[in-house]
């Protein structure tokens, strides 16, 4: 349930360019579709990234952080922490 005063509807149109180029489908991605991914860097470091799973081809598609509003990133991070803590 959401408080309608604080609820913000958000979506973005993204072309699937996932695993090995993806399927090319044009998708409307909503706030609940965005997930956090852990990205291992060449130097061994780990960074957080944002992604979604294409419903057409099941590819994981990355989204640049600067394409996401702050509240979308915060919502995704809360979801990640809740899932991470639940599965420890």
Buried (B, 14 or more C-beta within 10 A) or exposed (E): EEEEEEEEEBEBEBEBBBEEEBBEBEBEBEBEBBBBBEEEEEEEEEEEBBBBBBEEBEBBBBBEEEEBEEEBBEBBEEBBEEEEEEEE
